[in-house]
Amino acid sequence: MPALLHLLVVDDDLGVLDLLRRYFLGHGFTVSTATNGAEMRGVLAHTAIDLVLLDLGLPGEDGFELTRQLRKHWNGALIIITGRGESVDRVVGLELGADDYVTKPFDLRELLARVRSVLRRSAAPSGAVATTTTLRFADFHLDPSSRTLKDARGVVIALTTGEYDLLHVLVSHPNRVLSRDDLMGHIHGRNAGPFDRAIDVQVARLRRKIESDPANPELIKSVRGAGYLFSARVSRQVDT
């Protein structure tokens, strides 16, 4: 029987913590909770967590700084929960590596859908397979079976769930202009929201990781008024 997916909910509001704990337990998850950054780090140090739900408005430590710390030391899935409705806060959270964001007050069913979506996208395919297909472009190898990107030396380049998903869509549609709506639809499906700037943020992060000069990108090109185009030649190698 497969292990239950384990969530860590970080929020200083005990009522919210109890609500989310009971709700996700009722939908088949294992749930841990923390009320501040120190408790969060303690749980992560001793427990295998699949996804963190992090409230930005924690006392004592800035939520953005905690997000930065998580992305520096931990590679799991991360959804920001914020009571701040300003788009700049969402942009900063995404720039720091969050996979998604939910604004308070939130609908529990929508939050559950977003959690499942992020976890589904972050999970490597399971089950035995006879072959895998590696996508090669420039000096990089993208392996969908392990959801990893390697450079020419075989060094793994760390990508968040959102960055990997965006890169996979772009590499799968080379030399084709994809609008922000196209990209959001491919990545999030019916859970896609109207926040187009999220794509721009992820593109900027990807460029910093794969472009030799992110300010003058050669791989992921902007098409004014239309979207983005992945201009590299892509080859597929079937590994047996």
LONUMAR-262990 format. One line per 10 residues: number of its first residue (from 1); their letters; for each residue x, y negated, z of C-alpha. Coordinates in steps of 0.05 Angstrom, whole numbers, plus 32768, in hexadecimal, padded with zeros to 4 digits. Layout:
<atoms>
NUM	a	X,Y,Z; ...
</atoms>
This chain:
<atoms>
1	mpallhllvv	8000,8000,8000; 801F,7FBD,7FEC; 8035,7F8D,8022; 8008,7F51,802F; 8021,7F0F,8015; 803A,7EE3,804F; 8029,7E99,8053; 8047,7E66,8082; 8019,7E2B,8091; 803D,7DED,80AD
11	dddlgvldll	800F,7DB8,80C9; 800C,7D92,810B; 7FC0,7D93,810B; 7FAD,7DD1,8134; 7F67,7DD1,8118; 7F82,7DD4,80D1; 7FB4,7E0A,80E4; 7F7D,7E35,8102; 7F4E,7E29,80C7; 7F83,7E3D,8094
21	rryflghgft	7F9C,7E78,80BD; 7F56,7E96,80C3; 7F44,7E87,807B; 7F82,7EA7,805C; 7F80,7EE2,808C; 7F3A,7EED,8073; 7F54,7EEF,802C; 7F88,7F24,8037; 7FC6,7EFB,8049; 7FF5,7EFF,8084
31	vstatngaem	7FFA,7EB9,80A2; 802E,7E98,80CF; 8027,7E50,80E8; 8055,7E17,80FE; 8046,7DD1,8117; 8089,7DB0,8107; 80CA,7DB8,80E1; 80EF,7DDD,8119; 80B8,7E11,811E; 80B6,7E18,80D2
41	rgvlahtaid	8101,7E25,80CF; 80FB,7E58,8108; 80C6,7E7F,80E3; 80EC,7E7E,80A1; 812C,7E96,80C4; 810B,7ED5,80DE; 80D1,7EE4,80AF; 80CB,7EF2,8064; 809B,7EBC,804D; 807D,7EBC,8006
51	lvlldlglpg	8060,7E76,8006; 8062,7E38,8033; 8027,7E08,8039; 8049,7DC9,8053; 8025,7D8B,806C; 804C,7D4B,805D; 8032,7D26,809A; 8058,7D4A,80D1; 8070,7D24,810E; 80BA,7D1C,811B
61	edgfeltrql	80D3,7D33,80D7; 80C2,7D16,8093; 809C,7D48,8068; 80C6,7D36,802B; 8106,7D44,8051; 80EA,7D88,8066; 80D9,7D96,801D; 8120,7D84,800A; 813B,7DB3,803F; 810E,7DEB,8029
71	rkhwngalii	8124,7DE5,7FE1; 816E,7DE4,7FF6; 816B,7E21,8022; 812E,7E49,800D; 8114,7E5F,7FC8; 80CD,7E75,7FD8; 808D,7E55,7FBE; 8079,7E12,7FDC; 8037,7DEB,7FDA; 8034,7DA6,7FF9
81	itgrgesvdr	7FF5,7D92,801E; 7FEF,7D48,8027; 7FBD,7D15,8040; 7FE0,7CE1,8015; 7FBA,7CD6,7FD5; 7FEE,7CAA,7FB3; 800A,7CC8,7F74; 8050,7CB2,7F88; 804F,7CE3,7FC3; 803B,7D1C,7F95
91	vvglelgadd	8072,7D09,7F64; 80A7,7D08,7F9B; 808F,7D4B,7FB5; 8094,7D6A,7F70; 80D7,7D4B,7F64; 80F0,7D6B,7FA4; 80DA,7DAF,7F8A; 8093,7DBD,7FA3; 806E,7DED,7F76; 802A,7DCC,7F80
101	yvtkpfdlre	8006,7D9A,7FAC; 7FC1,7D95,7FCC; 7FA3,7D55,7FE7; 7F7B,7D53,8028; 7F42,7D5C,8030; 7F47,7D9B,8006; 7F16,7DD1,7FF1; 7F2B,7E14,800F; 7F18,7E39,7FCF; 7F43,7E0B,7FA5
111	llarvrsvlr	7F7D,7E12,7FD6; 7F77,7E5E,7FD3; 7F76,7E5C,7F87; 7FB5,7E31,7F86; 7FD9,7E5E,7FB7; 7FC8,7E9B,7F8E; 7FDD,7E78,7F4E; 8021,7E63,7F69; 802D,7EA8,7F87; 8019,7ECA,7F46
121	rsaapsgava	8048,7E9E,7F1E; 8082,7EA7,7F4F; 807D,7EF3,7F52; 80A8,7F1C,7F24; 8081,7F51,7EFD; 807B,7F91,7F23; 807C,7FD9,7F0C; 80AD,8000,7EE3; 80BA,7FE6,7E9C; 80E1,8006,7E65
131	ttttlrfadf	80FB,7FC5,7E46; 8102,7F7C,7E56; 810A,7F41,7E28; 813D,7F0B,7E36; 8132,7EC7,7E16; 8173,7EA7,7E00; 817D,7E5D,7DF0; 81BB,7E30,7DEE; 81E8,7E50,7E23; 81B0,7E6A,7E4F
141	hldpssrtlk	818C,7EAC,7E5A; 8144,7EAC,7E74; 812D,7EEE,7E90; 80E1,7EF2,7E9A; 80E5,7F35,7EBE; 810C,7F16,7EF7; 80F7,7ECE,7EEB; 813F,7EB8,7EEA; 8168,7E88,7EC0; 81B3,7E95,7EB7
151	dargvvialt	81E8,7E6C,7E96; 821E,7E85,7E66; 8247,7EA0,7EA1; 820D,7EC7,7EBD; 8203,7E97,7EF7; 81BB,7E91,7F0D; 819F,7E4B,7F0B; 816D,7E40,7F43; 8128,7E2D,7F2A; 80E9,7E20,7F51
161	tgeydllhvl	80AA,7E45,7F3C; 8091,7E07,7F17; 80D3,7DFC,7EF4; 80D7,7E44,7EDD; 808F,7E45,7EC4; 8099,7E05,7E9C; 80DA,7E1D,7E7E; 80BC,7E60,7E6B; 8082,7E3D,7E47; 80B2,7E0F,7E22
171	vshpnrvlsr	80E2,7E46,7E0E; 80A7,7E71,7DF7; 8090,7E39,7DC8; 80D0,7E1E,7DA9; 80CD,7DE5,7D77; 8084,7DD8,7D86; 806A,7D99,7DA7; 8043,7DA9,7DE6; 8019,7D74,7E07; 8016,7D6D,7E53
181	ddlmghihgr	7FD1,7D8C,7E51; 7FEC,7DC7,7E2A; 8023,7DD1,7E5D; 7FF6,7DCA,7E99; 7FC5,7DFB,7E7A; 7FFB,7E2F,7E6C; 8017,7E29,7EB2; 7FDA,7E20,7EDE; 7FA1,7E38,7EB3; 7F5E,7E26,7ECF
191	nagpfdraid	7F80,7E0B,7F0E; 7FA1,7DD3,7EE7; 7F94,7D8F,7F03; 7F93,7D4B,7EE2; 7FD6,7D34,7EFD; 7FFF,7D31,7EBD; 803C,7D12,7EE0; 8049,7D56,7EFF; 8062,7D6F,7EBB; 8090,7D33,7EB3
201	vqvarlrrki	80AE,7D40,7EF7; 80BB,7D89,7EE8; 80D9,7D77,7EA4; 8108,7D46,7EC5; 811E,7D7B,7EF7; 8129,7DAE,7EC0; 8152,7D7E,7E97; 8181,7D72,7ED2; 818D,7DBD,7ED5; 8195,7DD1,7E8B
211	esdpanpeli	81A7,7D92,7E64; 81F0,7D7D,7E5D; 81D7,7D35,7E5E; 8192,7D31,7E7E; 818C,7CE8,7E6A; 8193,7CFC,7E21; 8172,7D41,7E1E; 8180,7D70,7DE4; 8156,7DAC,7DFA; 8116,7D8F,7E17
221	ksvrgagylf	8104,7D52,7DED; 80CE,7D1F,7DFA; 809E,7D11,7DC1; 8080,7CCC,7DCD; 8036,7CCF,7DD7; 8033,7D1A,7DCB; 8059,7D41,7DFF; 8098,7D6B,7DFF; 80BE,7D96,7DCD; 80F0,7DCD,7DDC
231	sarvsrqvdt	8122,7DC5,7DA3; 8154,7DFD,7DB0; 8156,7E3C,7D86; 813A,7E76,7DAF; 814B,7EBF,7DA4; 812E,7EFC,7DC6; 8159,7F35,7DDE; 8136,7F76,7DF1; 815B,7F98,7E2A; 814F,7FE3,7E35
</atoms>
